[in-house]
Amino acid sequence: MLQAYWYITKMRMLTNLAYRFEVFTSVGTNMILLVASVFLWRSAYEGIDQVRSTSLTELVTYTVLGILLASIFVCDVQNTIYYKIREGQIVTDFYRPIPLLASYLADDLGSAFSALLNRVVPLFVFASLLFGPPLPASWNHLLLFIPCCLLSYAILWLLSAIVGLAAFWVMELGNLGMVKDSIVRVLSGSLVPLWFFPEWIQNISVYLPFQYTYQAPLSIYIGTVSFPKALQGMAVQCFWIVLLFGILAWAWKHTKSKTLIQGG
C-alpha cells in the first residue's frame, strides 16, 4: 500500500520537475513579491527599532520564511477534485485499490517535495544574498518549527479537501476556492502578522484555524513566542486537525453517494 502512495508522489515530483518554464515563472514571481515585501517593511520601520516588540530583522525573516512556506504548502486537492468531477474522471479514480483522498494527498506531497527542490532552494539563496540568511532564533526554535510546519500543512490540506468536496454537490465551485485561499492568505498571517491587525480581529482569529497554518510556525522560527506558548499552539493545531478530519470523513461519506458527473 505504501509503495502505491510513494509511486504517486514520485511521479508527481518528476512531472513537476519537467515543467521548467512554470518553475522559472513561479520563482520569478516570488522573488518580486519577496523584494517588494521586504522593502515595504524597511520603509515602515525607518527610524524605528521595534513595532509590537518585533524588530525589522525578525520581520524580514518572518516575511522570507512566509513566502518559502507558501511555495511548499501545495494543496491542489480542491482543484483536483473539481476538475476530476467536471471531466468525468472521478469515476475511474473510484476504482483505484487505494483510498481516493489519500491518493490525492500523495499527489500534493509530490508537488510539495518538488517545490522544496526547485522553488524554495533558489528563493532561499536569493534572499540570503540580498538580505542575509533568514536564520532561526535558535536550534531549539528550529526543532519546534519543523513539526509545527507539518501540522500546519495538515490543516491547510484538510481545509482544501473539504472545499473540494463541495464540487460533488454543486458541480461548479466557481470562486469558492479563491475565496478560501484569500481568507487563508489574510487571516493566516502569512505576509502580515496578525499582531499588526486590530485587536478585535486578533481575538476572533484565536478561534479560527487560519493563524495556526502560517503564523504559528513563523512565530516559533523567529522566537517571538515562548516554548510553552509554542507547545500550546501545536496542541491547538492537533485539535483542528482532528476536528477537520472528522468533518472531512463525514462529508466524504455523504458525498460519495451524491456523485454527479457533468455530461453523463
C-alpha positions, 0 to 999 in steps of 0.5 A, spaced: 500 500 500 505 504 501 509 503 495 502 505 491 502 512 495 510 513 494 509 511 486 504 517 486 508 522 489 514 520 485 511 521 479 508 527 481 515 530 483 518 528 476 512 531 472 513 537 476 520 537 475 519 537 467 515 543 467 521 548 467 518 554 464 512 554 470 518 553 475 522 559 472 515 563 472 513 561 479 520 563 482 520 569 478 514 571 481 516 570 488 522 573 488 518 580 486 513 579 491 519 577 496 523 584 494 517 588 494 515 585 501 521 586 504 522 593 502 515 595 504 517 593 511 524 597 511 520 603 509 515 602 515 520 601 520 525 607 518 527 610 524 524 605 528 527 599 532 521 595 534 513 595 532 509 590 537 516 588 540 518 585 533 524 588 530 525 589 522 530 583 522 525 578 525 520 581 520 524 580 514 525 573 516 518 572 518 516 575 511 522 570 507 520 564 511 512 566 509 513 566 502 518 559 502 512 556 506 507 558 501 511 555 495 511 548 499 504 548 502 501 545 495 494 543 496 491 542 489 486 537 492 480 542 491 482 543 484 483 536 483 477 534 485 473 539 481 476 538 475 476 530 476 468 531 477 467 536 471 471 531 466 468 525 468 474 522 471 472 521 478 469 515 476 475 511 474 479 514 480 473 510 484 476 504 482 483 505 484 485 499 490 487 505 494 483 510 498 481 516 493 483 522 498 489 519 500 491 518 493 490 525 492 494 527 498 500 523 495 499 527 489 500 534 493 506 531 497 509 530 490 508 537 488 510 539 495 517 535 495 518 538 488 517 545 490 522 544 496 527 542 490 526 547 485 522 553 488 524 554 495 532 552 494 533 558 489 528 563 493 532 561 499 539 563 496 536 569 493 534 572 499 540 570 503 544 574 498 540 580 498 538 580 505 542 575 509 540 568 511 533 568 514 536 564 520 532 561 526 532 564 533 535 558 535 536 550 534 531 549 539 526 554 535 528 550 529 526 543 532 519 546 534 518 549 527 519 543 523 513 539 526 509 545 527 510 546 519 507 539 518 501 540 522 500 546 519 500 543 512 495 538 515 490 543 516 491 547 510 490 540 506 484 538 510 481 545 509 482 544 501 479 537 501 473 539 504 472 545 499 473 540 494 468 536 496 463 541 495 464 540 487 460 533 488 454 537 490 454 543 486 458 541 480 461 548 479 465 551 485 466 557 481 470 562 486 469 558 492 476 556 492 479 563 491 475 565 496 478 560 501 485 561 499 484 569 500 481 568 507 487 563 508 492 568 505 489 574 510 487 571 516 493 566 516 498 571 517 502 569 512 505 576 509 502 580 515 502 578 522 496 578 525 499 582 531 499 588 526 491 587 525 486 590 530 485 587 536 478 585 535 480 581 529 486 578 533 481 575 538 476 572 533 482 569 529 484 565 536 478 561 534 479 560 527 484 555 524 487 560 519 493 563 524 495 556 526 497 554 518 502 560 517 503 564 523 504 559 528 510 556 525 513 563 523 512 565 530 516 559 533 522 560 527 523 567 529 522 566 537 517 571 538 513 566 542 515 562 548 516 554 548 510 553 552 506 558 548 509 554 542 507 547 545 500 550 546 499 552 539 501 545 536 496 542 541 491 547 538 493 545 531 492 537 533 485 539 535 483 542 528 486 537 525 482 532 528 476 536 528 477 537 520 478 530 519 472 528 522 468 533 518 472 531 512 470 523 513 463 525 514 462 529 508 466 524 504 461 519 506 455 523 504 458 525 498 460 519 495 453 517 494 451 524 491 456 523 485 454 527 479 458 527 473 457 533 468 455 530 461 453 523 463 
